[in-house]
Amino acid sequence: MLEWLKARGVIDWLGTHGIRVLVIVIVAAALYFLLHRFTPLLIKRQVSQHMKKQPKGEIQKRVTTLSSVLVTTGTVIIAIIAILTILPEFEVNITAALAGLGILGIAVGFGAQSLIKDLLAGIFILLEDQYRVGDVVNIAGIGGLVEQIGLRHTILRDLDGIVHSIPNGEIKVASNFTKGYSRVNLNISVAYGEDLDRVIEVINRVCKEMAEDPKWSADLVSTPKVLRVNKLGDSGIDLKILGDTKPLRQWDIMGELRLRIKRTFDKEGIEIPWPHTKVYFGNKLPRIEKGQTASENSPDAKAGPP
């Protein structure tokens, strides 16, 4: 076997070219390790200096986003350089290969304009910090949690667990629900017969109690409160409640706030209306009082059955 290998020149090749290939592979592996090990640390240091006033969670999301893109790009570059360096050891003329790839690249470029568009859009998304890994966004008509941002596409996971891969070039408008802070934006409807001043006082009290609860206080940036009478609806009066929260916490806080308001309204006897229609046949409109329906106030109802 050894004589056959010598006759074929394999041993001589391993003694010269083989050692070079091994060195190239080791260097590439070392660069890959250093890239994965130190890139996040360097990015975190730079991002922390530029985002000193931002919460730690926001800084970490920015670091994760940039690290993922730079590490992936760097890995591809290392692999390409390693392959091009190894090929001459197998007596492959890389000059001719590069020339052929250049011609092929020009031909592909004319048919891959959408790919170039995606790459450029991805670069601007990262530079402008439009959204980060971990943000909840709505892009290209799809809403979900950002799981990955690449130069070519963005990957979202929606509430149903469906993963959407969206080309960056298709993103015209990016709506970020969790950048910096989020907001409680809630409408509560009450019956027309209720005293609005009393209702507003009750809702603000519930919001204050929740803001003082240790379980929820850390998630609130500002205490929610009634902003205004938002709408005179068909069945009730809508009150607008606003308040700022930490990113991603607005939905949990709104759910808890709805629960507390419903319980308090039940205790206070405040009516939450439901859709209904009142029909009058030319008779005088009854005066609506608290706790009385239109049928109870109507003259026909007072007269009793015929």
Backbone as CSV, one residue per row, in Angstrom:
resi,resn,N_x,N_y,N_z,CA_x,CA_y,CA_z,C_x,C_y,C_z
1,MET,0.831,-1.209,0.000,0.000,0.000,0.000,0.867,1.261,0.000
2,LEU,1.900,1.244,0.838,2.784,2.401,0.930,3.514,2.637,-0.385
3,GLU,3.950,1.512,-1.030,4.633,1.636,-2.309,3.698,2.218,-3.368
4,TRP,2.438,1.808,-3.291,1.451,2.313,-4.279,1.244,3.809,-4.098
5,LEU,1.163,4.242,-2.810,0.981,5.660,-2.525,2.186,6.474,-3.000
6,LYS,3.400,5.883,-2.801,4.607,6.572,-3.277,4.614,6.662,-4.784
7,ALA,4.196,5.568,-5.428,4.168,5.568,-6.894,3.193,6.604,-7.424
8,ARG,2.116,6.749,-6.737,1.114,7.727,-7.179,1.474,9.159,-6.782
9,GLY,2.478,9.319,-5.954,2.877,10.662,-5.526,2.018,11.246,-4.426
10,VAL,1.197,10.383,-3.824,0.302,10.895,-2.785,1.083,11.354,-1.571
11,ILE,2.087,10.572,-1.200,2.859,10.932,-0.004,3.603,12.244,-0.231
12,ASP,4.171,12.400,-1.416,4.860,13.663,-1.723,3.898,14.843,-1.685
13,TRP,2.684,14.611,-2.218,1.694,15.709,-2.220,1.290,16.076,-0.794
14,LEU,1.093,15.036,0.037,0.715,15.301,1.430,1.834,16.020,2.167
15,GLY,3.092,15.701,1.799,4.218,16.329,2.480,4.386,17.792,2.143
16,THR,3.847,18.199,1.036,3.983,19.613,0.628,2.616,20.318,0.632
17,HIS,1.803,19.976,-0.349,0.497,20.631,-0.480,-0.441,20.286,0.673
18,GLY,-0.374,19.043,1.131,-1.276,18.634,2.211,-1.082,19.456,3.464
19,ILE,0.196,19.734,3.782,0.473,20.546,4.979,-0.083,21.960,4.803
20,ARG,0.031,22.505,3.597,-0.500,23.853,3.336,-2.019,23.877,3.478
21,VAL,-2.665,22.851,2.931,-4.126,22.776,3.050,-4.533,22.697,4.511
22,LEU,-3.796,21.881,5.276,-4.108,21.742,6.703,-3.931,23.071,7.427
23,VAL,-2.867,23.788,7.097,-2.634,25.095,7.738,-3.760,26.072,7.392
24,ILE,-4.174,26.072,6.120,-5.258,26.976,5.701,-6.544,26.650,6.453
25,VAL,-6.853,25.368,6.581,-8.059,24.955,7.294,-7.987,25.364,8.763
26,ILE,-6.822,25.188,9.383,-6.669,25.556,10.795,-6.830,27.064,10.978
27,VAL,-6.196,27.839,10.071,-6.318,29.301,10.163,-7.773,29.735,9.978
28,ALA,-8.456,29.127,8.996,-9.864,29.473,8.764,-10.719,29.122,9.979
29,ALA,-10.455,27.965,10.578,-11.205,27.561,11.770,-10.945,28.510,12.935
30,ALA,-9.673,28.948,13.070,-9.328,29.890,14.145,-10.023,31.236,13.941
31,LEU,-10.033,31.708,12.692,-10.717,32.974,12.398,-12.215,32.854,12.660
32,TYR,-12.770,31.709,12.304,-14.209,31.473,12.558,-14.490,31.522,14.055
33,PHE,-13.637,30.885,14.849,-13.823,30.890,16.304,-13.711,32.302,16.868
34,LEU,-12.679,33.031,16.441,-12.484,34.404,16.930,-13.656,35.298,16.531
35,LEU,-14.155,35.087,15.306,-15.282,35.877,14.829,-16.506,35.664,15.712
36,HIS,-16.811,34.403,16.002,-17.986,34.094,16.826,-17.778,34.491,18.290
37,ARG,-16.553,34.462,18.744,-16.283,34.729,20.166,-16.219,36.212,20.486
38,PHE,-15.573,36.987,19.611,-15.281,38.372,19.969,-16.159,39.404,19.267
39,THR,-16.783,39.036,18.160,-17.641,40.009,17.471,-18.771,40.521,18.360
40,PRO,-19.541,39.647,19.042,-20.600,40.162,19.923,-20.064,41.067,21.026
41,LEU,-18.870,40.740,21.566,-18.305,41.560,22.643,-17.929,42.952,22.132
42,LEU,-17.302,43.008,20.957,-16.917,44.300,20.390,-18.135,45.137,20.027
43,ILE,-19.133,44.478,19.452,-20.355,45.200,19.083,-21.066,45.716,20.330
44,LYS,-21.107,44.907,21.373,-21.769,45.332,22.611,-21.083,46.552,23.202
45,ARG,-19.758,46.580,23.137,-19.028,47.728,23.673,-19.355,48.996,22.884
46,GLN,-19.372,48.890,21.557,-19.650,50.059,20.730,-21.100,50.514,20.870
47,VAL,-22.024,49.546,20.859,-23.445,49.896,20.962,-23.750,50.517,22.318
48,SER,-23.149,49.997,23.379,-23.395,50.526,24.719,-22.957,51.977,24.836
49,GLN,-21.885,52.338,24.122,-21.411,53.724,24.157,-22.360,54.668,23.434
50,HIS,-23.008,54.184,22.371,-23.895,55.031,21.581,-25.335,55.001,22.097
51,MET,-25.659,54.047,22.955,-27.037,53.912,23.460,-27.043,53.913,24.986
52,LYS,-26.310,54.844,25.571,-26.164,54.874,27.026,-27.498,55.063,27.746
53,LYS,-28.399,55.834,27.150,-29.660,56.151,27.803,-30.755,55.119,27.533
54,GLN,-30.455,54.133,26.698,-31.440,53.116,26.363,-31.442,52.010,27.419
55,PRO,-32.593,51.340,27.642,-32.631,50.203,28.576,-31.715,49.074,28.113
56,LYS,-31.298,48.244,29.052,-30.384,47.146,28.725,-31.000,46.187,27.716
57,GLY,-32.311,45.980,27.836,-32.973,45.077,26.898,-32.886,45.571,25.461
58,GLU,-33.021,46.884,25.263,-32.927,47.450,23.925,-31.505,47.346,23.383
59,ILE,-30.526,47.556,24.269,-29.127,47.431,23.853,-28.830,45.998,23.425
60,GLN,-29.328,45.027,24.198,-29.067,43.634,23.874,-29.705,43.227,22.548
61,LYS,-30.908,43.753,22.269,-31.566,43.433,20.998,-30.759,43.980,19.816
62,ARG,-30.221,45.179,19.979,-29.400,45.772,18.922,-28.117,44.960,18.717
63,VAL,-27.502,44.540,19.817,-26.283,43.739,19.739,-26.552,42.408,19.049
64,THR,-27.653,41.757,19.421,-28.003,40.468,18.819,-28.229,40.608,17.319
65,THR,-28.912,41.674,16.929,-29.207,41.892,15.511,-27.938,42.087,14.699
66,LEU,-27.070,43.005,15.146,-25.837,43.285,14.398,-24.877,42.095,14.425
67,SER,-24.782,41.430,15.562,-23.878,40.287,15.670,-24.266,39.184,14.709
68,SER,-25.567,38.912,14.621,-26.038,37.844,13.740,-25.653,38.117,12.295
69,VAL,-25.855,39.359,11.846,-25.550,39.701,10.452,-24.045,39.679,10.193
70,LEU,-23.264,40.290,11.080,-21.823,40.380,10.863,-21.148,39.013,10.953
71,VAL,-21.586,38.188,11.884,-20.990,36.855,12.016,-21.308,36.012,10.783
72,THR,-22.552,36.079,10.311,-22.926,35.312,9.116,-22.142,35.783,7.897
73,THR,-22.057,37.097,7.712,-21.312,37.644,6.582,-19.829,37.301,6.673
74,GLY,-19.256,37.440,7.870,-17.851,37.120,8.064,-17.545,35.650,7.816
75,THR,-18.464,34.768,8.227,-18.268,33.336,7.991,-18.224,33.021,6.511
76,VAL,-19.111,33.651,5.745,-19.124,33.433,4.292,-17.823,33.924,3.663
77,ILE,-17.344,35.087,4.092,-16.104,35.639,3.543,-14.918,34.728,3.864
78,ILE,-14.842,34.244,5.103,-13.749,33.346,5.496,-13.783,32.065,4.661
79,ALA,-14.976,31.516,4.464,-15.105,30.277,3.691,-14.669,30.483,2.244
80,ILE,-15.068,31.611,1.648,-14.692,31.875,0.246,-13.188,32.034,0.109
81,ILE,-12.571,32.796,1.013,-11.119,33.005,0.945,-10.384,31.681,1.154
82,ALA,-10.843,30.867,2.092,-10.196,29.583,2.353,-10.275,28.672,1.128
83,ILE,-11.435,28.628,0.493,-11.601,27.779,-0.689,-10.715,28.252,-1.831
84,LEU,-10.682,29.560,-2.067,-9.841,30.105,-3.145,-8.361,29.896,-2.863
85,THR,-7.982,29.834,-1.586,-6.586,29.603,-1.235,-6.215,28.125,-1.351
86,ILE,-7.167,27.258,-1.098,-6.909,25.819,-1.156,-6.871,25.304,-2.595
87,LEU,-7.686,25.872,-3.477,-7.796,25.358,-4.850,-6.457,25.265,-5.588
88,PRO,-5.547,26.260,-5.485,-4.258,26.119,-6.183,-3.446,24.908,-5.731
89,GLU,-3.679,24.468,-4.490,-2.960,23.288,-4.007,-3.407,22.025,-4.739
90,PHE,-4.560,22.077,-5.354,-5.044,20.960,-6.176,-4.837,21.247,-7.666
91,GLU,-3.950,22.222,-7.923,-3.568,22.586,-9.291,-4.765,23.105,-10.100
92,VAL,-5.609,23.838,-9.408,-6.743,24.499,-10.067,-6.357,25.945,-10.339
93,ASN,-6.480,26.386,-11.568,-6.132,27.756,-11.959,-7.255,28.697,-11.524
94,ILE,-7.068,29.363,-10.383,-8.141,30.215,-9.855,-8.282,31.496,-10.661
95,THR,-7.220,31.910,-11.392,-7.332,33.111,-12.228,-8.393,32.918,-13.294
96,ALA,-8.328,31.764,-13.964,-9.342,31.470,-14.978,-10.703,31.284,-14.328
97,ALA,-10.693,30.655,-13.151,-11.966,30.433,-12.453,-12.607,31.757,-12.051
98,LEU,-11.779,32.692,-11.547,-12.308,33.999,-11.156,-12.813,34.774,-12.359
99,ALA,-12.113,34.667,-13.476,-12.571,35.344,-14.693,-13.917,34.788,-15.132
100,GLY,-14.028,33.454,-15.084,-15.307,32.843,-15.445,-16.418,33.241,-14.494
101,LEU,-16.075,33.302,-13.189,-17.077,33.721,-12.213,-17.480,35.177,-12.420
102,GLY,-16.515,36.003,-12.851,-16.846,37.401,-13.101,-17.838,37.556,-14.227
103,ILE,-17.613,36.811,-15.308,-18.550,36.853,-16.441,-19.911,36.313,-16.011
104,LEU,-19.859,35.192,-15.249,-21.117,34.623,-14.761,-21.837,35.592,-13.834
105,GLY,-21.041,36.312,-13.013,-21.646,37.269,-12.082,-22.344,38.402,-12.807
106,ILE,-21.759,38.869,-13.917,-22.397,39.932,-14.698,-23.713,39.442,-15.297
107,ALA,-23.680,38.204,-15.816,-24.899,37.646,-16.407,-25.982,37.459,-15.357
108,VAL,-25.557,36.965,-14.182,-26.534,36.743,-13.107,-27.055,38.075,-12.580
109,GLY,-26.173,39.096,-12.571,-26.567,40.391,-12.041,-27.739,40.999,-12.771
110,PHE,-27.789,40.804,-14.097,-28.910,41.353,-14.854,-30.218,40.662,-14.495
111,GLY,-30.126,39.399,-14.107,-31.350,38.666,-13.771,-31.617,38.607,-12.292
112,ALA,-30.757,39.217,-11.488,-30.918,39.148,-10.032,-31.035,40.537,-9.431
113,GLN,-31.738,41.416,-10.121,-31.908,42.771,-9.617,-32.680,42.787,-8.298
114,SER,-33.625,41.852,-8.152,-34.404,41.796,-6.911,-33.508,41.400,-5.735
115,LEU,-32.528,40.517,-6.000,-31.593,40.123,-4.940,-30.752,41.312,-4.492
116,ILE,-30.255,42.083,-5.449,-29.476,43.276,-5.105,-30.336,44.272,-4.339
117,LYS,-31.594,44.392,-4.759,-32.531,45.274,-4.071,-32.729,44.832,-2.627
118,ASP,-32.849,43.513,-2.416,-33.019,42.982,-1.062,-31.793,43.275,-0.200
119,LEU,-30.607,43.089,-0.777,-29.368,43.316,-0.033,-29.214,44.777,0.368
120,LEU,-29.492,45.688,-0.558,-29.379,47.116,-0.242,-30.396,47.524,0.824
121,ALA,-31.624,47.003,0.692,-32.654,47.309,1.694,-32.250,46.773,3.061
122,GLY,-31.650,45.572,3.093,-31.194,45.007,4.360,-30.125,45.846,5.017
123,ILE,-29.215,46.387,4.209,-28.159,47.246,4.752,-28.755,48.496,5.384
124,PHE,-29.726,49.118,4.727,-30.347,50.336,5.269,-31.181,50.029,6.516
125,ILE,-31.821,48.862,6.549,-32.577,48.473,7.750,-31.655,48.406,8.957
126,LEU,-30.470,47.828,8.759,-29.520,47.704,9.858,-28.904,49.051,10.228
127,LEU,-28.526,49.841,9.238,-27.892,51.124,9.521,-28.858,52.082,10.206
128,GLU,-30.111,52.086,9.773,-31.106,53.003,10.328,-31.754,52.457,11.599
129,ASP,-31.431,51.220,11.955,-31.972,50.606,13.173,-33.505,50.661,13.190
130,GLN,-34.109,50.257,12.077,-35.564,50.324,11.967,-36.247,49.346,12.925
131,TYR,-35.701,48.159,13.064,-36.190,47.184,14.034,-35.068,46.212,14.340
132,ARG,-35.263,45.444,15.419,-34.211,44.549,15.893,-34.792,43.167,16.158
133,VAL,-33.899,42.201,16.331,-34.333,40.869,16.740,-35.001,40.974,18.113
134,GLY,-36.220,40.431,18.241,-36.962,40.528,19.491,-38.050,41.583,19.476
135,ASP,-38.075,42.443,18.460,-39.134,43.439,18.340,-40.389,42.812,17.732
136,VAL,-41.526,43.414,18.030,-42.785,43.046,17.374,-43.072,44.108,16.332
137,VAL,-43.173,43.685,15.072,-43.306,44.637,13.973,-44.416,44.196,13.023
138,ASN,-44.775,45.122,12.164,-45.673,44.826,11.046,-44.973,45.297,9.785
139,ILE,-44.582,44.344,8.940,-43.893,44.673,7.700,-44.510,43.875,6.561
140,ALA,-44.648,44.513,5.413,-45.221,43.881,4.225,-46.580,43.270,4.535
141,GLY,-47.339,43.919,5.432,-48.675,43.443,5.768,-48.702,42.260,6.706
142,ILE,-47.563,41.886,7.291,-47.487,40.739,8.196,-46.952,41.208,9.542
143,GLY,-47.631,40.820,10.614,-47.201,41.189,11.954,-46.650,39.991,12.697
144,GLY,-45.618,40.227,13.515,-45.056,39.138,14.284,-43.780,39.541,15.001
145,LEU,-43.187,38.569,15.691,-41.944,38.774,16.425,-40.762,38.541,15.493
146,VAL,-39.816,39.485,15.490,-38.633,39.362,14.636,-37.710,38.308,15.228
147,GLU,-37.483,37.231,14.496,-36.583,36.173,14.942,-35.201,36.276,14.312
148,GLN,-35.139,36.839,13.126,-33.842,36.941,12.447,-33.884,38.062,11.425
149,ILE,-32.779,38.797,11.330,-32.628,39.836,10.313,-31.368,39.522,9.521
150,GLY,-31.522,39.339,8.233,-30.381,39.110,7.359,-30.287,40.210,6.330
151,LEU,-29.232,40.192,5.549,-29.109,41.180,4.491,-30.143,40.963,3.399
152,ARG,-30.612,39.734,3.257,-31.555,39.425,2.177,-32.996,39.399,2.637
153,HIS,-33.265,38.883,3.833,-34.650,38.774,4.274,-34.768,38.936,5.783
154,THR,-36.008,39.151,6.226,-36.344,39.231,7.643,-37.312,38.095,7.957
155,ILE,-37.091,37.425,9.074,-37.931,36.292,9.461,-38.774,36.683,10.662
156,LEU,-40.109,36.537,10.514,-41.071,36.830,11.576,-41.794,35.557,11.978
157,ARG,-42.230,35.516,13.247,-43.110,34.455,13.721,-44.362,35.114,14.296
158,ASP,-45.531,34.766,13.743,-46.764,35.406,14.198,-47.357,34.660,15.390
159,LEU,-48.539,35.113,15.853,-49.156,34.531,17.047,-49.566,33.076,16.850
160,ASP,-49.794,32.666,15.619,-50.137,31.280,15.337,-48.903,30.383,15.249
161,GLY,-47.729,30.972,15.445,-46.500,30.204,15.357,-45.992,30.031,13.939
162,ILE,-46.632,30.686,12.982,-46.222,30.573,11.579,-44.997,31.456,11.343
163,VAL,-43.990,30.896,10.684,-42.760,31.635,10.376,-42.870,32.220,8.975
164,HIS,-42.647,33.532,8.870,-42.727,34.232,7.588,-41.344,34.743,7.211
165,SER,-40.896,34.414,6.009,-39.636,34.929,5.474,-39.957,36.016,4.460
166,ILE,-39.596,37.257,4.788,-39.983,38.410,3.978,-38.745,39.036,3.344
167,PRO,-38.660,39.090,2.010,-37.523,39.762,1.364,-37.461,41.232,1.779
168,ASN,-36.287,41.695,2.114,-36.149,43.080,2.578,-36.570,44.094,1.523
169,GLY,-36.412,43.735,0.248,-36.805,44.657,-0.809,-38.302,44.876,-0.893
170,GLU,-39.096,43.983,-0.279,-40.547,44.116,-0.300,-41.072,44.993,0.832
171,ILE,-40.195,45.404,1.735,-40.611,46.173,2.907,-40.644,47.653,2.547
172,LYS,-41.840,48.207,2.421,-42.013,49.632,2.119,-42.182,50.443,3.403
173,VAL,-42.978,49.902,4.327,-43.221,50.563,5.610,-43.004,49.545,6.716
174,ALA,-42.216,49.904,7.725,-41.968,49.030,8.866,-42.557,49.691,10.115
175,SER,-43.552,49.041,10.721,-44.188,49.557,11.940,-43.661,48.762,13.131
176,ASN,-42.950,49.445,14.021,-42.337,48.799,15.181,-43.171,49.099,16.423
177,PHE,-43.725,48.032,17.047,-44.597,48.199,18.209,-43.816,48.251,19.521
178,THR,-42.528,47.967,19.498,-41.804,47.780,20.762,-40.454,48.487,20.796
179,LYS,-40.265,49.518,20.051,-38.977,50.212,20.037,-38.951,51.307,21.100
180,GLY,-38.064,51.177,22.055,-37.935,52.178,23.112,-38.938,51.963,24.222
181,TYR,-40.210,52.072,23.904,-41.291,51.816,24.860,-42.532,51.431,24.087
182,SER,-43.517,50.901,24.784,-44.796,50.553,24.183,-45.898,51.345,24.883
183,ARG,-47.128,51.190,24.408,-48.208,52.023,24.952,-49.488,51.230,25.140
184,VAL,-50.119,51.464,26.288,-51.475,50.979,26.525,-52.428,51.916,25.797
185,ASN,-53.215,51.389,24.883,-54.196,52.171,24.124,-55.502,51.399,24.174
186,LEU,-56.372,51.810,25.096,-57.530,50.992,25.439,-58.794,51.841,25.455
187,ASN,-59.877,51.309,24.874,-61.188,51.955,24.936,-62.106,51.133,25.832
188,ILE,-62.703,51.798,26.811,-63.671,51.162,27.708,-65.023,51.826,27.497
189,SER,-66.043,51.023,27.243,-67.383,51.553,26.977,-68.268,51.406,28.210
190,VAL,-69.030,52.472,28.516,-69.992,52.439,29.626,-71.354,52.914,29.107
191,ALA,-72.395,52.578,29.845,-73.753,52.907,29.420,-73.998,54.416,29.494
192,TYR,-74.951,54.893,28.708,-75.277,56.317,28.674,-75.834,56.817,29.996
193,GLY,-76.423,55.931,30.780,-77.005,56.363,32.047,-76.006,56.550,33.162
194,GLU,-74.723,56.241,32.938,-73.715,56.340,33.990,-73.203,57.770,34.149
195,ASP,-72.781,58.071,35.393,-72.150,59.351,35.707,-70.688,59.274,35.254
196,LEU,-70.326,60.007,34.205,-68.997,59.889,33.633,-67.898,60.321,34.597
197,ASP,-68.153,61.351,35.397,-67.140,61.784,36.363,-66.821,60.656,37.340
198,ARG,-67.856,59.965,37.778,-67.655,58.841,38.703,-66.927,57.695,38.005
199,VAL,-67.315,57.414,36.766,-66.678,56.323,36.025,-65.195,56.613,35.808
200,ILE,-64.880,57.852,35.433,-63.477,58.227,35.205,-62.677,58.089,36.496
201,GLU,-63.277,58.504,37.616,-62.600,58.393,38.906,-62.325,56.936,39.258
202,VAL,-63.287,56.057,38.980,-63.122,54.627,39.272,-62.018,54.029,38.403
203,ILE,-62.021,54.333,37.118,-61.012,53.775,36.210,-59.624,54.257,36.599
204,ASN,-59.473,55.538,36.878,-58.167,56.066,37.279,-57.689,55.433,38.583
205,ARG,-58.632,55.134,39.486,-58.262,54.484,40.737,-57.737,53.062,40.482
206,VAL,-58.424,52.361,39.586,-57.979,50.999,39.233,-56.585,51.048,38.600
207,CYS,-56.358,52.017,37.724,-55.045,52.146,37.077,-53.952,52.460,38.099
208,LYS,-54.266,53.311,39.050,-53.285,53.672,40.077,-52.958,52.474,40.958
209,GLU,-53.983,51.704,41.324,-53.754,50.511,42.144,-52.867,49.510,41.409
210,MET,-53.076,49.371,40.103,-52.251,48.447,39.328,-50.812,48.946,39.242
211,ALA,-50.634,50.265,39.095,-49.283,50.839,39.013,-48.530,50.678,40.328
212,GLU,-49.255,50.567,41.435,-48.626,50.396,42.747,-48.425,48.933,43.103
213,ASP,-48.971,48.025,42.298,-48.811,46.595,42.531,-47.382,46.192,42.149
214,PRO,-46.603,45.603,43.063,-45.216,45.219,42.746,-45.106,44.289,41.545
215,LYS,-46.146,43.506,41.291,-46.105,42.573,40.176,-46.094,43.288,38.832
216,TRP,-46.694,44.502,38.774,-46.850,45.202,37.507,-46.118,46.546,37.460
217,SER,-45.711,47.073,38.598,-45.126,48.425,38.625,-43.855,48.521,37.780
218,ALA,-43.041,47.449,37.775,-41.786,47.494,37.025,-42.009,47.544,35.517
219,ASP,-43.196,47.119,35.061,-43.475,47.096,33.621,-44.090,48.397,33.121
220,LEU,-44.459,49.286,34.027,-45.125,50.537,33.646,-44.131,51.688,33.640
221,VAL,-44.080,52.404,32.538,-43.271,53.614,32.450,-44.052,54.802,32.993
222,SER,-45.340,54.859,32.695,-46.230,55.879,33.250,-47.567,55.224,33.586
223,THR,-48.237,55.753,34.591,-49.507,55.168,35.037,-50.595,55.428,33.999
224,PRO,-51.288,54.398,33.546,-52.401,54.623,32.607,-53.497,55.456,33.261
225,LYS,-54.204,56.227,32.457,-55.313,57.026,32.960,-56.246,57.382,31.810
226,VAL,-57.435,57.822,32.161,-58.421,58.202,31.152,-57.967,59.504,30.497
227,LEU,-57.860,59.474,29.187,-57.420,60.660,28.442,-58.594,61.556,28.090
228,ARG,-59.681,60.948,27.610,-60.818,61.741,27.152,-62.022,60.826,26.915
229,VAL,-63.183,61.490,26.707,-64.347,60.775,26.172,-64.101,60.637,24.682
230,ASN,-63.917,59.404,24.230,-63.425,59.189,22.881,-64.532,59.096,21.838
231,LYS,-65.708,58.587,22.240,-66.754,58.381,21.244,-68.107,58.223,21.913
232,LEU,-69.129,58.821,21.294,-70.518,58.586,21.687,-71.074,57.548,20.737
233,GLY,-71.017,56.282,21.143,-71.376,55.188,20.265,-72.873,54.913,20.237
234,ASP,-73.238,53.909,19.453,-74.643,53.534,19.328,-75.192,52.970,20.629
235,SER,-74.355,52.262,21.391,-74.841,51.594,22.603,-74.228,52.133,23.880
236,GLY,-73.112,52.862,23.783,-72.468,53.356,24.986,-71.456,54.442,24.678
237,ILE,-70.810,54.910,25.736,-69.823,55.979,25.639,-68.436,55.369,25.817
238,ASP,-67.532,55.628,24.865,-66.185,55.074,24.916,-65.236,56.053,25.595
239,LEU,-64.477,55.547,26.560,-63.458,56.322,27.252,-62.085,55.808,26.832
240,LYS,-61.205,56.727,26.450,-59.858,56.373,25.990,-58.892,56.353,27.164
241,ILE,-58.151,55.236,27.313,-57.149,55.075,28.367,-55.775,54.936,27.708
242,LEU,-54.821,55.742,28.155,-53.460,55.696,27.630,-52.451,55.595,28.764
243,GLY,-51.325,54.939,28.483,-50.221,54.830,29.434,-49.048,54.150,28.759
244,ASP,-47.831,54.473,29.170,-46.634,53.909,28.556,-46.120,52.726,29.369
245,THR,-45.595,51.716,28.645,-45.067,50.513,29.281,-43.702,50.180,28.708
246,LYS,-43.043,49.225,29.315,-41.805,48.718,28.738,-42.140,47.928,27.481
247,PRO,-41.193,47.819,26.555,-41.462,47.101,25.302,-41.985,45.692,25.539
248,LEU,-42.976,45.317,24.717,-43.581,43.984,24.707,-44.537,43.727,25.871
249,ARG,-44.684,44.677,26.793,-45.501,44.432,27.978,-46.901,45.019,27.859
250,GLN,-47.182,45.754,26.790,-48.461,46.440,26.704,-49.647,45.483,26.636
251,TRP,-49.490,44.343,25.971,-50.624,43.437,25.800,-50.975,42.741,27.116
252,ASP,-49.969,42.336,27.884,-50.242,41.732,29.186,-50.886,42.742,30.129
253,ILE,-50.392,43.969,30.098,-50.941,44.997,30.986,-52.374,45.342,30.594
254,MET,-52.670,45.446,29.302,-54.041,45.737,28.882,-54.989,44.607,29.268
255,GLY,-54.533,43.360,29.176,-55.376,42.246,29.584,-55.684,42.295,31.068
256,GLU,-54.664,42.561,31.885,-54.880,42.657,33.328,-55.752,43.856,33.678
257,LEU,-55.565,44.961,32.957,-56.351,46.162,33.228,-57.823,45.926,32.889
258,ARG,-58.109,45.252,31.795,-59.503,44.922,31.451,-60.142,44.074,32.544
259,LEU,-59.375,43.087,33.040,-59.895,42.208,34.085,-60.215,42.992,35.348
260,ARG,-59.323,43.875,35.758,-59.545,44.645,36.986,-60.690,45.631,36.826
261,ILE,-60.788,46.262,35.673,-61.882,47.213,35.453,-63.221,46.496,35.455
262,LYS,-63.302,45.329,34.829,-64.559,44.568,34.816,-64.978,44.184,36.235
263,ARG,-64.052,43.701,37.030,-64.378,43.325,38.404,-64.836,44.531,39.218
264,THR,-64.135,45.655,39.029,-64.498,46.863,39.779,-65.845,47.399,39.325
265,PHE,-66.124,47.383,38.035,-67.428,47.831,37.539,-68.551,46.971,38.116
266,ASP,-68.327,45.686,38.233,-69.346,44.811,38.824,-69.614,45.188,40.277
267,LYS,-68.549,45.504,41.026,-68.726,45.888,42.429,-69.392,47.247,42.563
268,GLU,-69.051,48.167,41.652,-69.578,49.529,41.737,-70.937,49.685,41.046
269,GLY,-71.399,48.635,40.384,-72.686,48.709,39.687,-72.648,49.552,38.432
270,ILE,-71.485,49.634,37.802,-71.334,50.406,36.566,-71.604,49.478,35.387
271,GLU,-72.489,49.902,34.514,-72.923,49.041,33.413,-72.010,49.168,32.200
272,ILE,-71.580,48.001,31.700,-70.878,47.946,30.423,-71.911,47.541,29.362
273,PRO,-72.208,48.403,28.406,-73.319,48.139,27.480,-72.974,47.075,26.446
274,TRP,-74.012,46.566,25.830,-73.854,45.670,24.699,-74.726,46.207,23.572
275,PRO,-74.453,45.855,22.343,-75.218,46.406,21.220,-76.699,46.057,21.321
276,HIS,-77.554,47.057,21.185,-79.001,46.826,21.154,-79.655,47.967,20.374
277,THR,-80.854,47.749,19.946,-81.574,48.724,19.127,-82.893,49.081,19.802
278,LYS,-83.206,50.384,19.850,-84.472,50.863,20.407,-85.347,51.368,19.263
279,VAL,-86.578,50.900,19.226,-87.489,51.256,18.149,-88.678,51.992,18.757
280,TYR,-89.033,53.159,18.190,-90.176,53.943,18.634,-91.137,54.129,17.459
281,PHE,-92.431,53.979,17.752,-93.454,54.086,16.708,-94.246,55.378,16.878
282,GLY,-93.546,56.510,16.818,-94.218,57.796,16.886,-94.569,58.245,18.287
283,ASN,-94.382,57.395,19.307,-94.698,57.806,20.666,-93.588,58.694,21.227
284,LYS,-93.888,59.372,22.310,-92.938,60.290,22.925,-91.734,59.517,23.457
285,LEU,-90.517,60.057,23.191,-89.311,59.384,23.651,-89.251,59.400,25.169
286,PRO,-89.023,58.248,25.799,-88.967,58.206,27.265,-87.669,58.806,27.785
287,ARG,-87.705,59.231,29.023,-86.505,59.737,29.676,-85.728,58.553,30.226
288,ILE,-84.488,58.468,29.812,-83.667,57.325,30.206,-82.996,57.630,31.538
289,GLU,-83.258,56.804,32.524,-82.645,56.954,33.829,-81.788,55.745,34.128
290,LYS,-80.873,55.897,35.036,-79.969,54.819,35.389,-80.750,53.632,35.928
291,GLY,-80.409,52.475,35.404,-81.020,51.256,35.884,-82.364,50.963,35.269
292,GLN,-82.848,51.811,34.339,-84.130,51.596,33.695,-83.933,51.463,32.204
293,THR,-84.575,50.508,31.625,-84.507,50.325,30.188,-85.562,51.172,29.523
294,ALA,-85.468,51.260,28.217,-86.426,52.055,27.461,-87.820,51.474,27.600
295,SER,-87.932,50.162,27.655,-89.256,49.552,27.737,-89.909,49.849,29.069
296,GLU,-89.085,49.984,30.159,-89.650,50.283,31.469,-90.174,51.714,31.546
297,ASN,-89.576,52.621,30.746,-89.981,54.014,30.762,-91.103,54.321,29.778
298,SER,-91.368,53.418,28.859,-92.351,53.717,27.829,-93.767,53.688,28.387
299,PRO,-94.667,54.539,27.864,-96.049,54.582,28.342,-96.746,53.238,28.151
300,ASP,-96.424,52.541,27.083,-97.085,51.264,26.852,-96.726,50.260,27.913
301,ALA,-95.455,50.308,28.394,-95.031,49.356,29.402,-95.718,49.627,30.719
302,LYS,-95.916,50.925,31.047,-96.567,51.267,32.311,-98.062,50.902,32.294
303,ALA,-98.636,50.937,31.123,-100.062,50.639,31.048,-100.366,49.151,31.225
304,GLY,-99.341,48.328,31.067,-99.557,46.898,31.257,-100.032,46.256,29.976
305,PRO,-100.194,44.950,29.991,-100.604,44.233,28.800,-102.050,44.543,28.442
306,PRO,-102.403,44.483,27.176,-103.768,44.807,26.748,-104.733,43.702,27.179
